[in-house]
Amino acid sequence: MKSYIAPRWLAWLLKKFGFLAITLPPLGVFFVNQWDEKSALYKHELVHWEQYKKMGLINFYLTYLWYQVRYGYQNNPMEIEARQ
């Protein structure tokens, strides 16, 4: 998994919605601030990366979007898995 500091525009967008990182397959994971590979946030995003690898690119995005619409962020099964 490639990890990056988010470009200014993406960092602004993430912070606007209350997030500190985002997984954008196949590009990588983008963090608002410097990250630590032992942090809970890094591990959370790593779970999303593994979900992408298992599901494939299109299925990952479609499933994630469907869950967001159906369950919302907090109850999205992919987010629940990443939080555990």
PDB file of N, CA, C and O in Angstrom:
ATOM      1  N   MET A   1       0.845  -1.169   0.000  1.00  0.00           N
ATOM      2  CA  MET A   1       0.000   0.000   0.000  1.00  0.00           C
ATOM      3  C   MET A   1       0.891   1.233   0.000  1.00  0.00           C
ATOM      4  O   MET A   1       1.779   1.367   0.842  1.00  0.00           O
ATOM      5  N   LYS A   2       0.654   2.118  -0.931  1.00  0.00           N
ATOM      6  CA  LYS A   2       1.401   3.376  -0.979  1.00  0.00           C
ATOM      7  C   LYS A   2       0.677   4.410  -0.123  1.00  0.00           C
ATOM      8  O   LYS A   2      -0.543   4.553  -0.207  1.00  0.00           O
ATOM      9  N   SER A   3       1.433   5.123   0.694  1.00  0.00           N
ATOM     10  CA  SER A   3       0.865   6.128   1.585  1.00  0.00           C
ATOM     11  C   SER A   3       1.478   7.489   1.283  1.00  0.00           C
ATOM     12  O   SER A   3       2.675   7.604   1.021  1.00  0.00           O
ATOM     13  N   TYR A   4       0.638   8.510   1.326  1.00  0.00           N
ATOM     14  CA  TYR A   4       1.065   9.862   0.971  1.00  0.00           C
ATOM     15  C   TYR A   4       0.442  10.883   1.912  1.00  0.00           C
ATOM     16  O   TYR A   4      -0.598  10.638   2.524  1.00  0.00           O
ATOM     17  N   ILE A   5       1.094  12.021   2.013  1.00  0.00           N
ATOM     18  CA  ILE A   5       0.455  13.195   2.598  1.00  0.00           C
ATOM     19  C   ILE A   5      -0.487  13.728   1.519  1.00  0.00           C
ATOM     20  O   ILE A   5      -0.087  13.908   0.369  1.00  0.00           O
ATOM     21  N   ALA A   6      -1.726  13.977   1.898  1.00  0.00           N
ATOM     22  CA  ALA A   6      -2.729  14.436   0.934  1.00  0.00           C
ATOM     23  C   ALA A   6      -2.337  15.799   0.364  1.00  0.00           C
ATOM     24  O   ALA A   6      -1.829  16.654   1.089  1.00  0.00           O
ATOM     25  N   PRO A   7      -2.575  16.003  -0.947  1.00  0.00           N
ATOM     26  CA  PRO A   7      -2.377  17.338  -1.497  1.00  0.00           C
ATOM     27  C   PRO A   7      -3.301  18.332  -0.777  1.00  0.00           C
ATOM     28  O   PRO A   7      -4.312  17.941  -0.195  1.00  0.00           O
ATOM     29  N   ARG A   8      -2.953  19.572  -0.823  1.00  0.00           N
ATOM     30  CA  ARG A   8      -3.661  20.612  -0.067  1.00  0.00           C
ATOM     31  C   ARG A   8      -5.176  20.576  -0.294  1.00  0.00           C
ATOM     32  O   ARG A   8      -5.947  20.674   0.661  1.00  0.00           O
ATOM     33  N   TRP A   9      -5.601  20.439  -1.539  1.00  0.00           N
ATOM     34  CA  TRP A   9      -7.035  20.445  -1.839  1.00  0.00           C
ATOM     35  C   TRP A   9      -7.742  19.232  -1.218  1.00  0.00           C
ATOM     36  O   TRP A   9      -8.864  19.354  -0.728  1.00  0.00           O
ATOM     37  N   LEU A  10      -7.097  18.081  -1.237  1.00  0.00           N
ATOM     38  CA  LEU A  10      -7.698  16.877  -0.674  1.00  0.00           C
ATOM     39  C   LEU A  10      -7.700  16.948   0.850  1.00  0.00           C
ATOM     40  O   LEU A  10      -8.677  16.548   1.484  1.00  0.00           O
ATOM     41  N   ALA A  11      -6.633  17.444   1.437  1.00  0.00           N
ATOM     42  CA  ALA A  11      -6.572  17.615   2.892  1.00  0.00           C
ATOM     43  C   ALA A  11      -7.695  18.551   3.352  1.00  0.00           C
ATOM     44  O   ALA A  11      -8.350  18.293   4.362  1.00  0.00           O
ATOM     45  N   TRP A  12      -7.910  19.628   2.610  1.00  0.00           N
ATOM     46  CA  TRP A  12      -8.978  20.573   2.944  1.00  0.00           C
ATOM     47  C   TRP A  12     -10.338  19.878   2.901  1.00  0.00           C
ATOM     48  O   TRP A  12     -11.157  20.050   3.803  1.00  0.00           O
ATOM     49  N   LEU A  13     -10.576  19.090   1.843  1.00  0.00           N
ATOM     50  CA  LEU A  13     -11.838  18.382   1.677  1.00  0.00           C
ATOM     51  C   LEU A  13     -12.044  17.346   2.786  1.00  0.00           C
ATOM     52  O   LEU A  13     -13.133  17.246   3.351  1.00  0.00           O
ATOM     53  N   LEU A  14     -11.008  16.586   3.092  1.00  0.00           N
ATOM     54  CA  LEU A  14     -11.101  15.595   4.156  1.00  0.00           C
ATOM     55  C   LEU A  14     -11.435  16.254   5.490  1.00  0.00           C
ATOM     56  O   LEU A  14     -12.338  15.812   6.200  1.00  0.00           O
ATOM     57  N   LYS A  15     -10.698  17.317   5.827  1.00  0.00           N
ATOM     58  CA  LYS A  15     -10.936  18.001   7.097  1.00  0.00           C
ATOM     59  C   LYS A  15     -12.338  18.601   7.155  1.00  0.00           C
ATOM     60  O   LYS A  15     -12.968  18.610   8.212  1.00  0.00           O
ATOM     61  N   LYS A  16     -12.822  19.098   6.030  1.00  0.00           N
ATOM     62  CA  LYS A  16     -14.166  19.686   5.967  1.00  0.00           C
ATOM     63  C   LYS A  16     -15.226  18.678   6.389  1.00  0.00           C
ATOM     64  O   LYS A  16     -16.224  19.048   7.008  1.00  0.00           O
ATOM     65  N   PHE A  17     -15.017  17.411   6.062  1.00  0.00           N
ATOM     66  CA  PHE A  17     -15.964  16.359   6.413  1.00  0.00           C
ATOM     67  C   PHE A  17     -15.553  15.561   7.654  1.00  0.00           C
ATOM     68  O   PHE A  17     -16.181  14.557   7.989  1.00  0.00           O
ATOM     69  N   GLY A  18     -14.501  16.010   8.327  1.00  0.00           N
ATOM     70  CA  GLY A  18     -14.108  15.412   9.589  1.00  0.00           C
ATOM     71  C   GLY A  18     -13.259  14.155   9.479  1.00  0.00           C
ATOM     72  O   GLY A  18     -13.255  13.332  10.394  1.00  0.00           O
ATOM     73  N   PHE A  19     -12.537  13.993   8.368  1.00  0.00           N
ATOM     74  CA  PHE A  19     -11.698  12.815   8.174  1.00  0.00           C
ATOM     75  C   PHE A  19     -10.228  13.196   8.183  1.00  0.00           C
ATOM     76  O   PHE A  19      -9.866  14.334   7.884  1.00  0.00           O
ATOM     77  N   LEU A  20      -9.383  12.228   8.532  1.00  0.00           N
ATOM     78  CA  LEU A  20      -7.937  12.453   8.566  1.00  0.00           C
ATOM     79  C   LEU A  20      -7.197  11.643   7.517  1.00  0.00           C
ATOM     80  O   LEU A  20      -5.993  11.818   7.327  1.00  0.00           O
ATOM     81  N   ALA A  21      -7.921  10.745   6.826  1.00  0.00           N
ATOM     82  CA  ALA A  21      -7.287   9.909   5.800  1.00  0.00           C
ATOM     83  C   ALA A  21      -8.362   9.350   4.880  1.00  0.00           C
ATOM     84  O   ALA A  21      -9.547   9.324   5.213  1.00  0.00           O
ATOM     85  N   ILE A  22      -7.910   8.904   3.710  1.00  0.00           N
ATOM     86  CA  ILE A  22      -8.812   8.260   2.765  1.00  0.00           C
ATOM     87  C   ILE A  22      -8.024   7.251   1.935  1.00  0.00           C
ATOM     88  O   ILE A  22      -6.886   7.502   1.538  1.00  0.00           O
ATOM     89  N   THR A  23      -8.657   6.105   1.683  1.00  0.00           N
ATOM     90  CA  THR A  23      -8.070   5.091   0.815  1.00  0.00           C
ATOM     91  C   THR A  23      -8.686   5.263  -0.560  1.00  0.00           C
ATOM     92  O   THR A  23      -9.906   5.191  -0.711  1.00  0.00           O
ATOM     93  N   LEU A  24      -7.851   5.491  -1.563  1.00  0.00           N
ATOM     94  CA  LEU A  24      -8.313   5.694  -2.936  1.00  0.00           C
ATOM     95  C   LEU A  24      -7.607   4.717  -3.880  1.00  0.00           C
ATOM     96  O   LEU A  24      -6.652   5.079  -4.567  1.00  0.00           O
ATOM     97  N   PRO A  25      -8.091   3.478  -3.900  1.00  0.00           N
ATOM     98  CA  PRO A  25      -7.476   2.502  -4.804  1.00  0.00           C
ATOM     99  C   PRO A  25      -7.655   2.921  -6.261  1.00  0.00           C
ATOM    100  O   PRO A  25      -8.698   3.482  -6.595  1.00  0.00           O
ATOM    101  N   PRO A  26      -6.720   2.682  -7.111  1.00  0.00           N
ATOM    102  CA  PRO A  26      -5.450   2.008  -6.913  1.00  0.00           C
ATOM    103  C   PRO A  26      -4.310   2.974  -6.576  1.00  0.00           C
ATOM    104  O   PRO A  26      -3.144   2.579  -6.588  1.00  0.00           O
ATOM    105  N   LEU A  27      -4.636   4.241  -6.275  1.00  0.00           N
ATOM    106  CA  LEU A  27      -3.608   5.263  -6.055  1.00  0.00           C
ATOM    107  C   LEU A  27      -2.854   5.090  -4.752  1.00  0.00           C
ATOM    108  O   LEU A  27      -1.631   5.222  -4.721  1.00  0.00           O
ATOM    109  N   GLY A  28      -3.564   4.797  -3.678  1.00  0.00           N
ATOM    110  CA  GLY A  28      -2.931   4.651  -2.380  1.00  0.00           C
ATOM    111  C   GLY A  28      -3.799   5.224  -1.277  1.00  0.00           C
ATOM    112  O   GLY A  28      -5.001   5.426  -1.450  1.00  0.00           O
ATOM    113  N   VAL A  29      -3.172   5.480  -0.148  1.00  0.00           N
ATOM    114  CA  VAL A  29      -3.845   6.052   1.011  1.00  0.00           C
ATOM    115  C   VAL A  29      -3.281   7.445   1.239  1.00  0.00           C
ATOM    116  O   VAL A  29      -2.067   7.646   1.211  1.00  0.00           O
ATOM    117  N   PHE A  30      -4.165   8.397   1.463  1.00  0.00           N
ATOM    118  CA  PHE A  30      -3.778   9.790   1.638  1.00  0.00           C
ATOM    119  C   PHE A  30      -4.144  10.240   3.043  1.00  0.00           C
ATOM    120  O   PHE A  30      -5.286  10.102   3.481  1.00  0.00           O
ATOM    121  N   PHE A  31      -3.135  10.788   3.749  1.00  0.00           N
ATOM    122  CA  PHE A  31      -3.301  11.249   5.122  1.00  0.00           C
ATOM    123  C   PHE A  31      -3.220  12.767   5.161  1.00  0.00           C
ATOM    124  O   PHE A  31      -2.461  13.380   4.411  1.00  0.00           O
ATOM    125  N   VAL A  32      -4.015  13.367   6.049  1.00  0.00           N
ATOM    126  CA  VAL A  32      -3.971  14.816   6.229  1.00  0.00           C
ATOM    127  C   VAL A  32      -2.642  15.216   6.858  1.00  0.00           C
ATOM    128  O   VAL A  32      -2.041  16.217   6.468  1.00  0.00           O
ATOM    129  N   ASN A  33      -2.186  14.432   7.833  1.00  0.00           N
ATOM    130  CA  ASN A  33      -0.940  14.716   8.544  1.00  0.00           C
ATOM    131  C   ASN A  33       0.018  13.537   8.404  1.00  0.00           C
ATOM    132  O   ASN A  33      -0.324  12.507   7.822  1.00  0.00           O
ATOM    133  N   GLN A  34       1.208  13.701   8.939  1.00  0.00           N
ATOM    134  CA  GLN A  34       2.166  12.594   8.970  1.00  0.00           C
ATOM    135  C   GLN A  34       1.535  11.415   9.692  1.00  0.00           C
ATOM    136  O   GLN A  34       0.774  11.609  10.639  1.00  0.00           O
ATOM    137  N   TRP A  35       1.830  10.224   9.272  1.00  0.00           N
ATOM    138  CA  TRP A  35       1.231   9.030   9.862  1.00  0.00           C
ATOM    139  C   TRP A  35       2.291   8.136  10.466  1.00  0.00           C
ATOM    140  O   TRP A  35       3.476   8.221  10.146  1.00  0.00           O
ATOM    141  N   ASP A  36       1.824   7.281  11.347  1.00  0.00           N
ATOM    142  CA  ASP A  36       2.661   6.283  12.005  1.00  0.00           C
ATOM    143  C   ASP A  36       2.067   4.923  11.656  1.00  0.00           C
ATOM    144  O   ASP A  36       0.867   4.707  11.826  1.00  0.00           O
ATOM    145  N   GLU A  37       2.898   4.009  11.171  1.00  0.00           N
ATOM    146  CA  GLU A  37       2.406   2.700  10.750  1.00  0.00           C
ATOM    147  C   GLU A  37       1.847   1.880  11.901  1.00  0.00           C
ATOM    148  O   GLU A  37       1.226   0.843  11.668  1.00  0.00           O
ATOM    149  N   LYS A  38       2.052   2.315  13.126  1.00  0.00           N
ATOM    150  CA  LYS A  38       1.497   1.611  14.289  1.00  0.00           C
ATOM    151  C   LYS A  38       0.185   2.248  14.747  1.00  0.00           C
ATOM    152  O   LYS A  38      -0.468   1.726  15.650  1.00  0.00           O
ATOM    153  N   SER A  39      -0.202   3.352  14.147  1.00  0.00           N
ATOM    154  CA  SER A  39      -1.396   4.070  14.590  1.00  0.00           C
ATOM    155  C   SER A  39      -2.673   3.339  14.194  1.00  0.00           C
ATOM    156  O   SER A  39      -2.696   2.568  13.234  1.00  0.00           O
ATOM    157  N   ALA A  40      -3.725   3.597  14.950  1.00  0.00           N
ATOM    158  CA  ALA A  40      -5.035   3.013  14.657  1.00  0.00           C
ATOM    159  C   ALA A  40      -5.536   3.491  13.295  1.00  0.00           C
ATOM    160  O   ALA A  40      -6.163   2.725  12.563  1.00  0.00           O
ATOM    161  N   LEU A  41      -5.267   4.740  12.954  1.00  0.00           N
ATOM    162  CA  LEU A  41      -5.716   5.280  11.668  1.00  0.00           C
ATOM    163  C   LEU A  41      -5.045   4.544  10.507  1.00  0.00           C
ATOM    164  O   LEU A  41      -5.709   4.182   9.536  1.00  0.00           O
ATOM    165  N   TYR A  42      -3.750   4.324  10.602  1.00  0.00           N
ATOM    166  CA  TYR A  42      -3.032   3.600   9.551  1.00  0.00           C
ATOM    167  C   TYR A  42      -3.600   2.188   9.409  1.00  0.00           C
ATOM    168  O   TYR A  42      -3.831   1.718   8.295  1.00  0.00           O
ATOM    169  N   LYS A  43      -3.823   1.519  10.530  1.00  0.00           N
ATOM    170  CA  LYS A  43      -4.365   0.158  10.495  1.00  0.00           C
ATOM    171  C   LYS A  43      -5.770   0.140   9.908  1.00  0.00           C
ATOM    172  O   LYS A  43      -6.130  -0.789   9.185  1.00  0.00           O
ATOM    173  N   HIS A  44      -6.563   1.160  10.214  1.00  0.00           N
ATOM    174  CA  HIS A  44      -7.911   1.292   9.661  1.00  0.00           C
ATOM    175  C   HIS A  44      -7.849   1.374   8.136  1.00  0.00           C
ATOM    176  O   HIS A  44      -8.572   0.665   7.435  1.00  0.00           O
ATOM    177  N   GLU A  45      -6.983   2.240   7.638  1.00  0.00           N
ATOM    178  CA  GLU A  45      -6.870   2.407   6.183  1.00  0.00           C
ATOM    179  C   GLU A  45      -6.283   1.155   5.533  1.00  0.00           C
ATOM    180  O   GLU A  45      -6.619   0.831   4.394  1.00  0.00           O
ATOM    181  N   LEU A  46      -5.428   0.468   6.235  1.00  0.00           N
ATOM    182  CA  LEU A  46      -4.871  -0.785   5.718  1.00  0.00           C
ATOM    183  C   LEU A  46      -5.973  -1.828   5.520  1.00  0.00           C
ATOM    184  O   LEU A  46      -5.924  -2.599   4.562  1.00  0.00           O
ATOM    185  N   VAL A  47      -6.956  -1.860   6.405  1.00  0.00           N
ATOM    186  CA  VAL A  47      -8.094  -2.774   6.234  1.00  0.00           C
ATOM    187  C   VAL A  47      -8.839  -2.428   4.950  1.00  0.00           C
ATOM    188  O   VAL A  47      -9.219  -3.324   4.197  1.00  0.00           O
ATOM    189  N   HIS A  48      -9.051  -1.138   4.693  1.00  0.00           N
ATOM    190  CA  HIS A  48      -9.716  -0.749   3.437  1.00  0.00           C
ATOM    191  C   HIS A  48      -8.890  -1.190   2.227  1.00  0.00           C
ATOM    192  O   HIS A  48      -9.444  -1.627   1.218  1.00  0.00           O
ATOM    193  N   TRP A  49      -7.582  -1.075   2.330  1.00  0.00           N
ATOM    194  CA  TRP A  49      -6.717  -1.502   1.223  1.00  0.00           C
ATOM    195  C   TRP A  49      -6.850  -3.007   0.989  1.00  0.00           C
ATOM    196  O   TRP A  49      -6.889  -3.462  -0.155  1.00  0.00           O
ATOM    197  N   GLU A  50      -6.918  -3.765   2.061  1.00  0.00           N
ATOM    198  CA  GLU A  50      -7.107  -5.214   1.949  1.00  0.00           C
ATOM    199  C   GLU A  50      -8.482  -5.539   1.366  1.00  0.00           C
ATOM    200  O   GLU A  50      -8.617  -6.477   0.580  1.00  0.00           O
ATOM    201  N   GLN A  51      -9.504  -4.766   1.747  1.00  0.00           N
ATOM    202  CA  GLN A  51     -10.834  -4.954   1.169  1.00  0.00           C
ATOM    203  C   GLN A  51     -10.775  -4.750  -0.349  1.00  0.00           C
ATOM    204  O   GLN A  51     -11.344  -5.531  -1.111  1.00  0.00           O
ATOM    205  N   TYR A  52     -10.093  -3.709  -0.767  1.00  0.00           N
ATOM    206  CA  TYR A  52      -9.937  -3.436  -2.197  1.00  0.00           C
ATOM    207  C   TYR A  52      -9.235  -4.596  -2.894  1.00  0.00           C
ATOM    208  O   TYR A  52      -9.664  -5.020  -3.968  1.00  0.00           O
ATOM    209  N   LYS A  53      -8.164  -5.114  -2.300  1.00  0.00           N
ATOM    210  CA  LYS A  53      -7.420  -6.206  -2.923  1.00  0.00           C
ATOM    211  C   LYS A  53      -8.289  -7.460  -3.064  1.00  0.00           C
ATOM    212  O   LYS A  53      -8.187  -8.176  -4.060  1.00  0.00           O
ATOM    213  N   LYS A  54      -9.136  -7.723  -2.077  1.00  0.00           N
ATOM    214  CA  LYS A  54     -10.018  -8.895  -2.126  1.00  0.00           C
ATOM    215  C   LYS A  54     -11.163  -8.704  -3.125  1.00  0.00           C
ATOM    216  O   LYS A  54     -11.532  -9.639  -3.835  1.00  0.00           O
ATOM    217  N   MET A  55     -11.721  -7.495  -3.176  1.00  0.00           N
ATOM    218  CA  MET A  55     -12.930  -7.246  -3.951  1.00  0.00           C
ATOM    219  C   MET A  55     -12.663  -6.803  -5.386  1.00  0.00           C
ATOM    220  O   MET A  55     -13.506  -6.982  -6.265  1.00  0.00           O
ATOM    221  N   GLY A  56     -11.502  -6.231  -5.615  1.00  0.00           N
ATOM    222  CA  GLY A  56     -11.237  -5.623  -6.913  1.00  0.00           C
ATOM    223  C   GLY A  56     -11.695  -4.175  -6.915  1.00  0.00           C
ATOM    224  O   GLY A  56     -12.509  -3.765  -6.087  1.00  0.00           O
ATOM    225  N   LEU A  57     -11.173  -3.423  -7.837  1.00  0.00           N
ATOM    226  CA  LEU A  57     -11.386  -1.976  -7.863  1.00  0.00           C
ATOM    227  C   LEU A  57     -12.856  -1.582  -7.975  1.00  0.00           C
ATOM    228  O   LEU A  57     -13.365  -0.853  -7.124  1.00  0.00           O
ATOM    229  N   ILE A  58     -13.527  -2.045  -8.990  1.00  0.00           N
ATOM    230  CA  ILE A  58     -14.905  -1.612  -9.239  1.00  0.00           C
ATOM    231  C   ILE A  58     -15.836  -2.109  -8.136  1.00  0.00           C
ATOM    232  O   ILE A  58     -16.664  -1.350  -7.632  1.00  0.00           O
ATOM    233  N   ASN A  59     -15.703  -3.369  -7.766  1.00  0.00           N
ATOM    234  CA  ASN A  59     -16.567  -3.910  -6.724  1.00  0.00           C
ATOM    235  C   ASN A  59     -16.338  -3.202  -5.393  1.00  0.00           C
ATOM    236  O   ASN A  59     -17.287  -2.987  -4.639  1.00  0.00           O
ATOM    237  N   PHE A  60     -15.085  -2.835  -5.092  1.00  0.00           N
ATOM    238  CA  PHE A  60     -14.792  -2.099  -3.863  1.00  0.00           C
ATOM    239  C   PHE A  60     -15.567  -0.790  -3.830  1.00  0.00           C
ATOM    240  O   PHE A  60     -16.269  -0.504  -2.860  1.00  0.00           O
ATOM    241  N   TYR A  61     -15.441   0.010  -4.892  1.00  0.00           N
ATOM    242  CA  TYR A  61     -16.111   1.319  -4.911  1.00  0.00           C
ATOM    243  C   TYR A  61     -17.630   1.187  -4.928  1.00  0.00           C
ATOM    244  O   TYR A  61     -18.320   1.916  -4.215  1.00  0.00           O
ATOM    245  N   LEU A  62     -18.156   0.271  -5.729  1.00  0.00           N
ATOM    246  CA  LEU A  62     -19.613   0.108  -5.807  1.00  0.00           C
ATOM    247  C   LEU A  62     -20.193  -0.380  -4.479  1.00  0.00           C
ATOM    248  O   LEU A  62     -21.226   0.112  -4.026  1.00  0.00           O
ATOM    249  N   THR A  63     -19.523  -1.343  -3.868  1.00  0.00           N
ATOM    250  CA  THR A  63     -20.007  -1.863  -2.588  1.00  0.00           C
ATOM    251  C   THR A  63     -19.921  -0.799  -1.506  1.00  0.00           C
ATOM    252  O   THR A  63     -20.859  -0.621  -0.728  1.00  0.00           O
ATOM    253  N   TYR A  64     -18.802  -0.094  -1.455  1.00  0.00           N
ATOM    254  CA  TYR A  64     -18.640   0.949  -0.443  1.00  0.00           C
ATOM    255  C   TYR A  64     -19.724   2.023  -0.616  1.00  0.00           C
ATOM    256  O   TYR A  64     -20.355   2.440   0.355  1.00  0.00           O
ATOM    257  N   LEU A  65     -19.926   2.458  -1.844  1.00  0.00           N
ATOM    258  CA  LEU A  65     -20.939   3.490  -2.116  1.00  0.00           C
ATOM    259  C   LEU A  65     -22.333   2.990  -1.747  1.00  0.00           C
ATOM    260  O   LEU A  65     -23.105   3.719  -1.124  1.00  0.00           O
ATOM    261  N   TRP A  66     -22.661   1.760  -2.122  1.00  0.00           N
ATOM    262  CA  TRP A  66     -23.965   1.199  -1.787  1.00  0.00           C
ATOM    263  C   TRP A  66     -24.167   1.153  -0.269  1.00  0.00           C
ATOM    264  O   TRP A  66     -25.231   1.523   0.228  1.00  0.00           O
ATOM    265  N   TYR A  67     -23.165   0.709   0.452  1.00  0.00           N
ATOM    266  CA  TYR A  67     -23.267   0.655   1.906  1.00  0.00           C
ATOM    267  C   TYR A  67     -23.416   2.047   2.506  1.00  0.00           C
ATOM    268  O   TYR A  67     -24.151   2.230   3.477  1.00  0.00           O
ATOM    269  N   GLN A  68     -22.730   3.022   1.939  1.00  0.00           N
ATOM    270  CA  GLN A  68     -22.851   4.396   2.441  1.00  0.00           C
ATOM    271  C   GLN A  68     -24.285   4.890   2.288  1.00  0.00           C
ATOM    272  O   GLN A  68     -24.847   5.488   3.205  1.00  0.00           O
ATOM    273  N   VAL A  69     -24.867   4.635   1.125  1.00  0.00           N
ATOM    274  CA  VAL A  69     -26.237   5.078   0.866  1.00  0.00           C
ATOM    275  C   VAL A  69     -27.220   4.324   1.762  1.00  0.00           C
ATOM    276  O   VAL A  69     -28.137   4.918   2.330  1.00  0.00           O
ATOM    277  N   ARG A  70     -27.023   3.030   1.880  1.00  0.00           N
ATOM    278  CA  ARG A  70     -27.967   2.196   2.619  1.00  0.00           C
ATOM    279  C   ARG A  70     -27.837   2.327   4.137  1.00  0.00           C
ATOM    280  O   ARG A  70     -28.844   2.398   4.842  1.00  0.00           O
ATOM    281  N   TYR A  71     -26.605   2.359   4.642  1.00  0.00           N
ATOM    282  CA  TYR A  71     -26.383   2.315   6.094  1.00  0.00           C
ATOM    283  C   TYR A  71     -25.802   3.590   6.698  1.00  0.00           C
ATOM    284  O   TYR A  71     -25.889   3.781   7.910  1.00  0.00           O
ATOM    285  N   GLY A  72     -25.217   4.459   5.893  1.00  0.00           N
ATOM    286  CA  GLY A  72     -24.521   5.620   6.422  1.00  0.00           C
ATOM    287  C   GLY A  72     -23.108   5.248   6.850  1.00  0.00           C
ATOM    288  O   GLY A  72     -22.759   4.069   6.901  1.00  0.00           O
ATOM    289  N   TYR A  73     -22.309   6.241   7.151  1.00  0.00           N
ATOM    290  CA  TYR A  73     -20.897   5.998   7.456  1.00  0.00           C
ATOM    291  C   TYR A  73     -20.703   5.112   8.686  1.00  0.00           C
ATOM    292  O   TYR A  73     -19.966   4.127   8.627  1.00  0.00           O
ATOM    293  N   GLN A  74     -21.350   5.450   9.792  1.00  0.00           N
ATOM    294  CA  GLN A  74     -21.120   4.727  11.045  1.00  0.00           C
ATOM    295  C   GLN A  74     -21.523   3.261  10.970  1.00  0.00           C
ATOM    296  O   GLN A  74     -20.899   2.417  11.613  1.00  0.00           O
ATOM    297  N   ASN A  75     -22.554   2.948  10.198  1.00  0.00           N
ATOM    298  CA  ASN A  75     -23.063   1.578  10.110  1.00  0.00           C
ATOM    299  C   ASN A  75     -22.660   0.866   8.821  1.00  0.00           C
ATOM    300  O   ASN A  75     -23.142  -0.232   8.544  1.00  0.00           O
ATOM    301  N   ASN A  76     -21.789   1.477   8.042  1.00  0.00           N
ATOM    302  CA  ASN A  76     -21.287   0.860   6.820  1.00  0.00           C
ATOM    303  C   ASN A  76     -20.483  -0.379   7.216  1.00  0.00           C
ATOM    304  O   ASN A  76     -19.500  -0.259   7.948  1.00  0.00           O
ATOM    305  N   PRO A  77     -20.884  -1.579   6.743  1.00  0.00           N
ATOM    306  CA  PRO A  77     -20.163  -2.796   7.140  1.00  0.00           C
ATOM    307  C   PRO A  77     -18.656  -2.755   6.853  1.00  0.00           C
ATOM    308  O   PRO A  77     -17.874  -3.358   7.589  1.00  0.00           O
ATOM    309  N   MET A  78     -18.244  -2.055   5.801  1.00  0.00           N
ATOM    310  CA  MET A  78     -16.817  -1.963   5.506  1.00  0.00           C
ATOM    311  C   MET A  78     -16.102  -1.087   6.537  1.00  0.00           C
ATOM    312  O   MET A  78     -14.950  -1.349   6.884  1.00  0.00           O
ATOM    313  N   GLU A  79     -16.772  -0.066   7.019  1.00  0.00           N
ATOM    314  CA  GLU A  79     -16.199   0.782   8.070  1.00  0.00           C
ATOM    315  C   GLU A  79     -16.179   0.054   9.409  1.00  0.00           C
ATOM    316  O   GLU A  79     -15.228   0.178  10.180  1.00  0.00           O
ATOM    317  N   ILE A  80     -17.236  -0.704   9.675  1.00  0.00           N
ATOM    318  CA  ILE A  80     -17.273  -1.480  10.918  1.00  0.00           C
ATOM    319  C   ILE A  80     -16.103  -2.461  10.948  1.00  0.00           C
ATOM    320  O   ILE A  80     -15.429  -2.597  11.969  1.00  0.00           O
ATOM    321  N   GLU A  81     -15.862  -3.146   9.825  1.00  0.00           N
ATOM    322  CA  GLU A  81     -14.735  -4.078   9.756  1.00  0.00           C
ATOM    323  C   GLU A  81     -13.415  -3.341   9.977  1.00  0.00           C
ATOM    324  O   GLU A  81     -12.540  -3.843  10.682  1.00  0.00           O
ATOM    325  N   ALA A  82     -13.264  -2.176   9.391  1.00  0.00           N
ATOM    326  CA  ALA A  82     -12.008  -1.433   9.527  1.00  0.00           C
ATOM    327  C   ALA A  82     -11.792  -0.910  10.942  1.00  0.00           C
ATOM    328  O   ALA A  82     -10.650  -0.752  11.373  1.00  0.00           O
ATOM    329  N   ARG A  83     -12.878  -0.638  11.671  1.00  0.00           N
ATOM    330  CA  ARG A  83     -12.748  -0.143  13.046  1.00  0.00           C
ATOM    331  C   ARG A  83     -12.398  -1.242  14.032  1.00  0.00           C
ATOM    332  O   ARG A  83     -11.877  -0.951  15.108  1.00  0.00           O
ATOM    333  N   GLN A  84     -12.667  -2.489  13.697  1.00  0.00           N
ATOM    334  CA  GLN A  84     -12.425  -3.596  14.639  1.00  0.00           C
ATOM    335  C   GLN A  84     -10.977  -3.961  14.726  1.00  0.00           C
ATOM    336  O   GLN A  84     -10.613  -4.870  15.472  1.00  0.00           O
TER     337      GLN A  84
END
